Amino acid sequence: MIKDYRPYYIKKIDLLFRDWYTEHYLRPQFRHLGRGGTFMKPWHVVVFGGPVDLGDFANVITTSDHKVRLTVWGAEKGKGSISIGDCCLICPGVRISSATGITIGDSCMMASSVYITDADWHGIYDRTDYIGGTEPITIGNNVWIGDSAVVCKGVTIGDNSIIGAGSVVTRDIPGNTVAAGNPAKPVKELDPSLPMRTRADWFADPGKLTAEIDAIDRDMLKGNTILGWIKSLVFPVKEL
């Protein structure tokens, strides 16, 4: 469907159901789930094990064929955790798996199909070892990880850095650096003299942001009717 034919009030009902589902089914699965989050199709978020923490104003996007999976399977009792800061973006297909500990800072963006894991999940010589080698991962603030990138065990990525699409990060990446490749290597340094605007800045006034998004919805859906919406579902047509 190219155009959203839903009346405004139908979309509001859909958003209310989405928020209810998040509170009723998802929140109990987290050790901590912050305020102001947006979960698009939250029924495709899978949380296994714990503890898992997700900060304020998270934006989690899923699809039926690209679920978001947050998995903790401790290497030993008391080990394994996932901690994600405030104002982070998690796109469809992101998988984060921890046996020791994964810490992700504020305002980070994880593009589609990113995989972050602090373990090998099998021993090199003992294939019956279901954890294998494991070392914690630390990702700083305002880090952008590109589509289908893999972040491996023991890695630290510094603040503001960008990991290119399809990269495999096996070594530390310093802050304010663009890294790419397999294995990922620095290819460019960011200019520290240029201003950096983060997702935290976007959420600085959440009430105003919510009102602006609501105004956009009202304008885009203006004039839509329940009959037109049903007709679009039964007899979809290509928009010219």
C-alpha positions in Angstrom: 0.0 0.0 0.0 1.5 3.3 -1.1 -0.9 5.6 0.7 -2.2 5.2 4.2 -6.0 5.3 3.8 -6.8 4.9 7.4 -8.8 7.7 9.1 -6.9 9.5 11.8 -8.8 8.0 14.7 -8.2 4.4 13.4 -4.5 5.1 13.4 -4.7 6.5 17.0 -6.5 3.3 18.1 -3.7 1.3 16.4 -1.1 3.3 18.3 -2.9 2.9 21.6 -3.0 -0.9 21.1 0.7 -0.9 20.2 1.5 1.0 23.4 -0.8 -1.3 25.5 0.9 -4.4 24.1 4.3 -3.0 24.9 3.4 -2.3 28.5 1.5 -5.5 29.1 3.8 -8.0 27.3 7.2 -6.4 26.7 7.9 -4.4 29.9 7.8 -7.4 32.2 10.5 -9.1 30.1 13.0 -6.2 30.7 14.8 -5.5 34.0 14.4 -1.9 33.1 12.4 -0.3 30.2 12.5 3.5 30.1 9.8 6.0 29.4 8.7 7.4 26.1 9.7 4.5 23.9 8.2 3.7 20.5 7.9 0.1 19.5 6.7 -0.5 15.9 5.0 -4.0 15.8 6.2 -4.9 19.4 4.9 -8.4 19.0 8.0 -9.0 16.8 10.4 -8.2 19.7 11.9 -11.3 21.3 13.6 -11.0 24.7 15.3 -14.2 26.0 17.0 -14.4 29.3 18.2 -11.4 31.3 19.0 -8.9 32.6 18.1 -6.6 29.7 17.9 -2.9 30.1 16.6 -0.4 27.6 16.7 3.4 28.3 14.3 6.3 27.7 12.9 7.2 24.3 14.0 4.1 22.5 12.8 3.6 18.9 12.5 -0.1 18.1 11.3 -1.0 14.6 10.4 -4.6 13.6 8.8 -6.5 10.8 7.4 -10.1 10.7 10.4 -11.4 8.7 13.0 -9.3 10.6 12.4 -9.6 14.4 14.5 -7.8 16.9 16.1 -10.4 19.3 17.8 -9.5 22.6 19.3 -12.7 24.1 21.2 -13.3 27.3 22.7 -16.8 27.9 25.2 -16.4 30.7 28.6 -18.1 30.5 28.2 -18.8 34.2 25.8 -17.8 36.9 25.5 -14.1 37.3 27.1 -13.4 33.9 25.5 -12.0 30.8 23.6 -8.8 30.4 22.5 -6.3 27.8 22.4 -2.6 28.7 21.2 0.0 26.1 21.1 3.7 26.8 18.6 6.4 26.1 17.4 7.7 22.7 18.6 4.7 20.8 17.3 3.4 17.4 17.0 -0.3 16.8 16.0 -1.3 13.3 14.5 -4.5 11.9 16.5 -7.7 12.2 18.9 -6.4 14.9 20.3 -9.3 17.1 22.2 -8.7 20.4 23.4 -11.8 22.1 25.3 -11.8 25.4 27.2 -14.3 27.5 29.3 -11.9 29.5 28.1 -8.3 29.1 27.2 -5.8 26.4 26.9 -2.1 27.1 25.6 0.3 24.5 25.6 4.1 25.2 23.0 6.8 24.5 21.8 8.0 21.1 23.2 5.0 19.3 21.7 3.8 15.9 21.7 0.2 14.9 20.7 -0.3 11.3 18.8 -3.4 9.9 20.3 -6.8 10.5 23.1 -5.6 12.8 24.5 -8.4 15.0 26.3 -7.7 18.2 27.7 -10.7 20.2 30.2 -11.0 23.0 30.7 -14.8 22.5 31.7 -17.3 19.8 28.8 -19.6 20.8 30.9 -22.7 20.3 34.4 -23.7 21.4 37.0 -23.8 18.7 38.2 -27.3 19.6 35.4 -28.3 21.9 32.2 -28.0 19.7 30.1 -29.2 22.6 31.0 -25.9 24.5 27.9 -23.9 23.8 29.4 -20.6 24.8 33.0 -20.7 23.6 35.3 -17.7 24.0 33.6 -14.6 25.4 34.6 -11.1 26.3 32.5 -8.0 27.1 31.6 -5.4 24.5 31.4 -1.6 25.1 29.9 0.7 22.6 30.0 4.5 23.4 27.5 7.2 22.9 26.2 8.4 19.5 27.6 5.4 17.6 26.1 4.5 14.2 26.4 0.9 13.2 25.5 0.3 9.5 23.3 -2.3 7.8 24.3 -5.9 8.4 27.5 -5.1 10.4 28.8 -7.5 12.9 30.4 -6.5 16.2 32.4 -9.3 17.8 33.5 -10.1 21.3 35.9 -8.0 23.3 35.4 -4.9 21.1 35.2 -1.3 22.3 33.8 1.4 19.9 34.3 5.0 20.9 31.9 7.9 21.0 30.4 9.2 17.7 32.0 6.6 15.5 30.4 5.1 12.4 30.7 1.4 11.4 30.2 0.9 7.7 27.5 -1.4 6.3 28.5 -5.1 6.2 31.6 -4.5 8.3 33.0 -7.1 10.8 34.4 -5.4 13.9 37.0 -7.6 15.6 39.2 -4.8 17.1 38.7 -1.7 19.0 37.6 1.4 17.1 38.5 4.8 18.5 36.0 7.6 19.0 35.1 10.0 16.1 36.2 7.5 13.5 34.6 6.0 10.4 35.5 2.3 10.1 34.7 -0.2 7.4 35.7 -3.6 6.0 36.3 -7.1 7.1 38.0 -6.8 9.5 36.8 -3.2 10.1 39.6 -0.6 10.0 39.5 3.2 10.4 39.1 4.9 7.0 38.3 8.5 8.1 38.3 10.7 11.2 35.4 13.0 11.9 36.0 16.7 12.1 35.8 17.6 15.9 35.3 21.3 14.9 31.9 20.6 13.3 28.8 20.5 15.6 27.4 17.1 16.4 23.6 16.8 16.8 22.4 13.6 18.4 19.1 11.7 18.9 19.2 13.1 22.4 18.8 16.6 21.0 15.9 15.4 18.9 14.1 14.2 22.1 15.1 17.2 24.2 11.4 18.4 24.2 9.4 15.1 23.9 6.1 16.8 24.3 6.7 19.2 21.4 8.0 16.3 19.3 4.9 14.2 20.0 2.7 17.2 19.0 4.6 17.7 15.8 4.3 14.1 14.8 0.6 14.1 15.6 0.1 17.2 13.5 1.8 15.4 10.6 -0.5 12.4 11.0 -3.6 14.6 11.1 -2.5 16.4 7.9 -1.5 13.2 6.0 -4.7 11.3 6.9 -7.0 14.3 6.5 -10.1 13.4 4.4 -9.7 9.6 4.8 -12.9 7.7 5.6 -13.6 4.3 7.0 -15.3 3.3 3.7 -12.3 4.4 1.7 -9.9 2.5 4.0 -11.9 -0.7 3.7 -12.1 -0.3 -0.1 -8.3 0.1 -0.2 -7.8 -3.2 1.7 -10.3 -5.1 -0.5 -9.5 -3.5 -3.9 -5.9 -2.1 -3.7 -4.9 0.1 -6.6 -1.6 1.5 -7.6 -1.3 5.2 -7.0 -0.3 7.3 -10.1 
